[in-house]
Amino acid sequence: MKIAVGGFHHETNTFAPENAEYQNFVEADGWPALTEDEKLFDVVEGVNLPISGFIDASMALGHSPAPLLWCSATPSSHVTVDAFERVASAMLDRLANSLPVDAVYLDLHGAMVTEHHQDGEGELLARVRGLIGPQVPLVASLDLHANVTTRMVSKADALVAYRTYPHIDMADTGRRSAYLLERIFAGELTQFLV
């Protein structure tokens, strides 16, 4: 099966003094820099990230990951409108060019607040769902500090959170996401939150 894979990470603290600008996602700052298309595989390989674990597990299960993009910025205040729209648009453009897909997996944080959306991940998941329709499974991994919203739950088929702090199980969370998606493909699950 062809599975679109991508990620957009930001842990927002609305009381912090500085916003997350687009350049903060482009530059490597403790996390890999914004990476697009096939380069994503090389950049995340062997890194303890959910997307790494998901890619490894989905390939072991015989699926074909279709890379979108992955990025992260250091925790800060709101993600600017410019940053959110540029990253979300780039991700959605790549997804549109990858269609049809059998599923979508997103590596998210779950606590993103933008200058124009209180629920950044809910907005992104809604846009992805609008593009792929209601029948294509949409699975996302989340930090255990996520603020899980009704909108996020209503747009995703499965939300899978880290279980450890410090987060030594990020790649494991991606693997668990892949195994849950496999159960969705098999018709064993319709919606799941773990």
C-alpha positions in Angstrom: 0.0 0.0 0.0 1.1 3.6 -0.7 1.3 5.6 2.5 2.0 9.4 2.4 4.3 10.3 5.4 5.2 13.7 6.8 5.6 15.7 9.9 5.2 19.2 11.3 6.3 19.7 14.9 5.9 22.6 17.2 5.3 22.8 21.0 3.8 26.2 21.6 4.0 28.1 24.8 1.8 31.2 24.2 3.5 33.1 27.1 7.0 32.8 25.5 8.4 36.1 24.1 9.2 35.0 20.5 7.1 33.4 17.8 8.2 30.6 15.5 9.0 32.0 12.1 9.3 30.0 8.9 13.1 30.2 9.2 13.0 28.4 12.6 11.6 25.4 10.8 14.0 25.6 7.9 17.2 25.6 10.1 18.4 22.6 12.0 18.3 23.4 15.7 18.6 20.2 17.7 16.2 18.6 15.2 16.7 17.9 11.5 16.1 20.9 9.2 13.0 21.1 7.0 13.4 18.2 4.6 11.2 17.5 1.6 10.6 14.6 -0.8 13.0 11.6 -1.1 15.7 13.4 1.0 13.4 12.8 4.0 14.3 9.1 4.2 18.1 9.8 4.5 17.7 12.6 7.0 15.4 10.7 9.5 17.0 7.3 9.1 18.2 6.0 12.4 17.0 9.1 14.3 14.7 8.6 17.3 11.7 10.2 15.7 8.2 8.8 15.2 8.4 9.2 11.4 11.6 7.1 11.4 9.9 4.3 13.3 6.9 4.5 11.1 8.9 4.4 7.9 10.9 1.4 9.1 7.8 -0.6 10.3 5.7 0.2 7.2 8.4 -0.9 4.9 8.9 -4.1 6.9 5.1 -4.7 6.5 5.5 -4.4 2.7 4.1 -0.9 2.2 5.6 2.0 0.2 6.0 5.3 2.1 5.5 8.4 -0.1 7.5 11.2 1.5 6.0 14.7 1.9 8.1 16.8 4.3 9.2 16.9 7.9 10.1 19.9 10.0 10.4 21.1 13.6 11.2 24.2 15.5 12.3 24.9 19.0 9.4 25.4 21.5 8.4 29.1 21.5 5.3 31.2 21.2 2.8 31.1 18.4 3.7 29.8 15.0 3.4 32.7 12.6 0.7 32.7 9.9 3.4 32.8 7.3 5.3 29.8 8.8 2.1 27.7 9.2 0.7 28.5 5.8 4.0 27.9 4.0 4.7 24.5 5.7 1.0 23.4 5.5 0.8 24.4 1.8 4.0 22.6 0.9 2.8 19.5 2.7 -0.6 19.5 1.1 0.8 20.3 -2.4 3.0 17.2 -2.1 0.1 15.1 -0.8 -2.1 16.3 -3.7 0.7 15.3 -6.2 1.0 11.8 -4.4 -2.7 11.0 -4.8 -4.1 8.4 -4.8 -2.7 7.1 -1.5 -4.0 4.2 0.7 -3.3 6.1 3.9 -1.6 9.2 5.4 0.7 9.2 8.5 1.7 12.4 10.2 4.3 12.9 12.8 2.9 15.8 14.9 3.5 17.3 18.4 -0.1 18.1 19.3 0.4 21.4 21.1 0.8 23.8 18.2 -0.9 27.2 18.4 -0.6 29.5 15.5 -1.4 33.2 15.2 -4.6 32.3 13.4 -5.5 28.9 14.8 -5.8 27.8 18.5 -5.5 24.2 17.3 -2.7 24.0 14.7 -2.8 20.2 14.4 -6.6 20.2 14.2 -6.4 22.6 11.3 -3.7 20.6 9.5 -5.6 17.3 10.0 -8.8 19.0 8.7 -7.0 20.1 5.6 -5.5 16.7 5.0 -8.9 15.0 5.6 -10.5 17.5 3.1 -7.9 16.4 0.5 -8.0 12.7 1.0 -11.7 12.2 1.8 -13.4 10.2 4.6 -12.4 6.7 3.4 -8.6 7.0 3.5 -7.1 6.2 6.9 -5.3 9.2 8.6 -3.0 8.3 11.5 -0.9 10.7 13.6 1.6 10.3 16.4 1.7 12.9 19.2 3.9 14.0 22.0 2.5 13.0 25.4 2.2 16.7 26.2 -0.3 17.1 23.3 -3.5 19.0 23.8 -5.8 16.6 22.1 -8.9 18.4 20.8 -12.2 17.2 19.5 -11.3 18.4 16.1 -8.1 16.3 16.0 -10.0 13.2 17.1 -12.8 13.9 14.5 -10.3 14.1 11.6 -7.9 11.3 12.4 -8.5 7.6 12.5 -5.8 7.0 15.1 -3.8 9.3 17.4 -0.8 7.6 19.0 1.1 9.3 21.9 4.6 8.7 23.3 4.5 6.8 26.5 7.8 8.0 28.1 9.4 11.2 29.5 12.1 11.8 28.6 10.8 10.7 25.1 13.0 7.7 24.5 10.1 6.0 22.7 9.5 8.4 19.8 10.6 5.9 17.1 8.6 3.2 18.9 5.6 5.4 18.8 5.9 5.6 15.0 6.2 1.8 14.8 3.1 1.4 17.0 1.3 3.8 14.6 2.3 1.6 11.6 1.0 -1.5 13.4 -2.3 0.2 14.2 -2.6 1.3 10.6 -2.1 -2.3 9.6 -5.0 -3.2 11.8 -7.1 -0.5 10.2 -6.2 -1.9 6.7 -7.3 -5.3 8.0 -10.7 -3.9 9.1 -10.0 -4.7 12.8 -10.2 -1.0 13.9 -12.1 2.0 12.7 -10.9 4.7 15.1 -8.4 4.6 17.9 -6.8 6.8 20.4 -3.8 5.5 22.4 
